Amino acid sequence: MIVENSQDNIVIDIPGHFNKIGLKISGGADSAIVAFMLCKYITESGKDCTIIPITVNYAGKAFQTQFAAKVLTYLKNNFEVKIGKHYTDINYEFDTYSQVQDSLVQRLYKEKVIDCHFSGITANPPKEVQEQFDTRGPMDSRDRERDKKPQIRGNTFFPLINIDKQGVKELYEKFGVLDKLFPLTRSCESFTDDFSKHCGEYRDWKDHCWFCKERYWGFDRYN
């Protein structure tokens, strides 16, 4: 399946021997649209496989499993796909989140729960936009100024690796789910147990978390 996008056309083509498809799903907008495209690909190709959701909660703002479950429910209601057990873990430190996530993924490979996996990682906004955010965000590995990166590396799929949040919005519009799937997602990384709003909806701009600023820059809205 090829999905045209102004920033980078997306290719989803899963080899026949990959039947247990891991899906890193955070409850955010990026992994949600990846999940949507994956379900669309499976439906249209008739591939016999099972999606295995993978989520790591962040202690102190543990919205990830809650919002990932909302996305998964939407997918179950709109696609006839097999979705297996939802594997989760918990992280306690900012700098170890990706390590905990990778550890969980590698354990699932070792236990032969998954054959491959999809990631929703995107490109950062342009540097001049990030400079306006003036808060800490993802590291340079997401910077879009670097050479275009491969979407498939071995058994790992990165459909959005060359696309930023504005390109992600384009995908939501393309599939007609901007007002259906997007409101089910959450990007805010502020520490809170109140998930009814993003911090960008009630804080001054200078106090918004980086991810709220990125979400609003990309979508012109929070929900």
Legacy VTK file of the C-alpha trace (Angstrom):
# vtk DataFile Version 3.0
C-alpha trace
ASCII
DATASET POLYDATA
POINTS 223 float
0.000 0.000 0.000
1.316 3.434 -0.939
-0.071 6.498 0.842
0.751 9.760 -0.896
1.870 12.632 1.325
3.383 16.010 0.449
6.402 15.343 2.698
7.106 11.676 1.927
5.011 8.935 0.340
4.400 6.102 2.803
4.924 2.491 1.798
3.360 -0.271 3.903
4.224 -3.722 2.604
4.651 -6.474 5.186
6.442 -9.652 4.016
4.362 -12.807 4.162
6.425 -14.437 6.936
5.607 -11.592 9.359
2.271 -12.561 10.909
2.532 -11.268 14.484
2.729 -7.513 14.025
3.894 -5.496 17.018
2.517 -1.948 17.234
4.062 0.642 19.551
1.009 2.701 20.443
1.251 5.561 22.930
-2.215 7.040 22.681
-0.764 9.946 20.700
-1.758 11.221 17.280
1.219 9.735 15.437
0.940 6.116 16.528
-2.842 6.309 16.142
-2.662 7.170 12.438
0.015 4.507 11.945
-2.371 2.013 13.561
-5.161 3.201 11.244
-3.009 2.779 8.129
-1.833 -0.642 9.324
-5.436 -1.798 9.764
-6.332 -0.398 6.348
-3.413 -2.260 4.775
-4.362 -5.539 6.465
-7.999 -5.146 5.405
-7.226 -4.296 1.787
-4.474 -6.894 1.358
-6.352 -9.680 3.121
-3.235 -10.518 5.106
-3.802 -13.115 7.830
-2.047 -11.603 10.835
-2.536 -10.332 14.369
-1.676 -6.864 15.691
0.043 -6.926 19.081
-0.290 -3.513 20.831
2.688 -2.351 22.923
2.424 0.582 25.362
4.632 2.000 28.106
3.024 4.212 30.752
4.942 7.114 32.259
4.465 7.318 36.031
3.024 10.695 37.018
1.229 11.222 33.711
0.160 7.692 32.859
-2.327 8.445 30.107
-0.718 6.203 27.525
-2.593 2.929 28.077
-5.892 4.742 28.629
-5.738 6.634 25.339
-4.181 3.744 23.424
-7.202 1.667 24.487
-9.530 4.317 23.026
-7.683 4.162 19.719
-7.759 0.357 19.693
-11.496 0.360 20.373
-12.009 2.715 17.422
-9.997 0.404 15.179
-11.913 -2.688 16.306
-15.176 -0.901 15.527
-14.071 0.173 12.060
-11.923 -2.700 10.783
-12.201 -6.474 10.855
-8.680 -7.128 12.086
-7.246 -9.383 14.769
-5.875 -7.456 17.744
-4.113 -9.571 20.342
-3.059 -9.024 23.931
-2.073 -5.469 24.851
1.421 -5.616 26.388
2.353 -2.793 28.779
5.118 -1.634 31.107
5.806 1.461 33.210
8.613 4.023 33.164
9.678 6.424 35.919
12.335 8.717 34.416
12.341 11.109 31.398
15.631 9.797 30.030
14.728 6.099 30.300
11.334 5.996 28.573
12.688 4.798 25.224
14.920 2.249 26.981
11.975 0.729 28.853
9.970 0.672 25.627
12.792 -0.959 23.671
13.316 -3.498 26.443
9.657 -4.519 26.276
9.789 -4.803 22.479
12.940 -6.930 22.591
11.384 -9.218 25.215
8.422 -9.788 22.922
10.795 -10.687 20.087
12.688 -13.075 22.345
9.469 -14.755 23.477
8.327 -14.944 19.824
5.234 -12.869 20.555
5.998 -10.584 17.588
7.743 -11.053 14.230
8.136 -7.349 13.428
6.875 -4.041 14.764
5.658 -0.588 13.729
6.729 2.704 15.302
4.987 6.066 15.057
8.103 8.220 15.398
7.929 11.370 13.266
10.262 14.144 12.159
10.587 17.243 14.315
9.203 20.575 13.097
11.727 22.808 11.289
14.423 24.238 13.572
13.051 27.778 13.329
9.725 26.472 14.654
11.378 24.518 17.463
13.262 27.624 18.531
9.921 29.334 19.108
8.864 26.488 21.425
11.744 27.309 23.811
11.214 24.103 25.808
12.903 20.725 25.862
11.733 18.291 23.209
12.878 15.144 21.374
16.545 14.746 20.575
18.265 15.450 17.255
17.460 11.951 15.954
14.082 13.346 14.841
15.448 16.446 13.099
14.089 16.741 9.560
17.114 18.609 8.191
19.054 15.371 7.984
18.980 13.085 4.946
15.755 11.207 4.302
15.649 8.041 6.390
14.470 4.570 5.328
10.940 3.681 6.398
11.835 0.007 6.814
14.860 -1.266 8.704
14.931 -5.037 8.930
11.848 -6.020 10.921
11.019 -2.473 12.066
8.662 -0.153 10.180
8.802 3.667 10.524
6.048 4.976 8.199
6.247 8.567 9.517
10.011 8.890 9.978
10.280 11.687 7.361
6.973 13.401 8.166
6.322 16.098 10.778
3.058 16.952 12.580
1.728 19.003 9.681
2.253 16.001 7.439
0.495 13.843 10.025
-2.504 16.191 9.950
-2.542 15.750 6.173
-2.943 11.991 6.715
-5.855 12.466 9.120
-7.537 14.668 6.532
-6.769 12.250 3.709
-8.523 9.397 5.502
-11.369 11.566 6.828
-10.652 10.850 10.505
-9.575 14.277 11.762
-12.827 14.694 13.691
-13.175 11.016 14.618
-9.817 9.481 15.518
-7.732 12.554 16.360
-9.910 13.637 19.356
-9.313 10.204 20.914
-5.571 10.879 21.147
-3.408 12.788 23.620
0.008 14.392 23.149
0.435 16.396 26.380
3.434 15.331 28.475
2.748 17.458 31.558
2.599 15.630 34.877
-1.071 15.355 35.805
-3.832 12.898 36.565
-6.438 15.097 34.849
-6.554 14.032 31.217
-9.625 16.042 30.281
-7.464 18.756 28.675
-4.032 19.311 27.178
-1.896 21.756 29.165
-1.943 23.998 26.095
-5.640 24.594 26.709
-5.216 26.247 30.105
-1.599 27.388 30.486
0.182 30.415 29.053
2.089 29.625 25.860
5.473 29.830 27.591
4.386 27.130 30.044
2.980 24.684 27.489
4.870 21.413 27.242
6.866 20.928 24.016
4.449 18.290 22.757
1.400 20.524 23.151
3.186 23.222 21.175
4.051 20.702 18.467
0.461 19.356 18.374
-1.035 22.841 18.010
1.572 23.824 15.402
0.703 20.746 13.369
-3.075 20.615 13.747
-4.151 24.162 14.786
-6.129 22.493 17.556
-5.673 20.225 20.561
-8.738 17.987 20.097
LINES 1 224
223 0 1 2 3 4 5 6 7 8 9 10 11 12 13 14 15 16 17 18 19 20 21 22 23 24 25 26 27 28 29 30 31 32 33 34 35 36 37 38 39 40 41 42 43 44 45 46 47 48 49 50 51 52 53 54 55 56 57 58 59 60 61 62 63 64 65 66 67 68 69 70 71 72 73 74 75 76 77 78 79 80 81 82 83 84 85 86 87 88 89 90 91 92 93 94 95 96 97 98 99 100 101 102 103 104 105 106 107 108 109 110 111 112 113 114 115 116 117 118 119 120 121 122 123 124 125 126 127 128 129 130 131 132 133 134 135 136 137 138 139 140 141 142 143 144 145 146 147 148 149 150 151 152 153 154 155 156 157 158 159 160 161 162 163 164 165 166 167 168 169 170 171 172 173 174 175 176 177 178 179 180 181 182 183 184 185 186 187 188 189 190 191 192 193 194 195 196 197 198 199 200 201 202 203 204 205 206 207 208 209 210 211 212 213 214 215 216 217 218 219 220 221 222
